[in-house]
């Protein structure tokens, strides 16, 4: 994760339209085009029998009621699995991994990591207007 942010900062260092920011705490809620996005790594969400989905949904429900500013979309990455889910009007996007033969995913999830990332556009009328599954292999 640190390497990815460092690479993005270098790539976009001279682009005035792109800001690469590192959160000050363990999570951050940001506003993009008037929509709230929760940015969270995911490492403190515990899995049950190597399945993270129930725990993710429960955590999103709790945060939806307690975070100031609110959010419509939660973005996670810790699980090395590419998926989209939703609960009570909150979209949940989990990014895959840049790693091939992903030992962490195999050991902790039971399957290899998925080398896809969510790539999407935001518009003032809709939090996500288009999405492209970006393969990073």
Secondary structure by P-SEA (a helix, b strand, c coil): caaaaaaaaaaacccccbbbbbbcccbbbbbcccbbbbbbccccccccccccaaaaaaaaaaaaacccccccbbbbcccccccccccccbbbbbbbcccccccccccccccccccbbbbbccccccccccccccccc
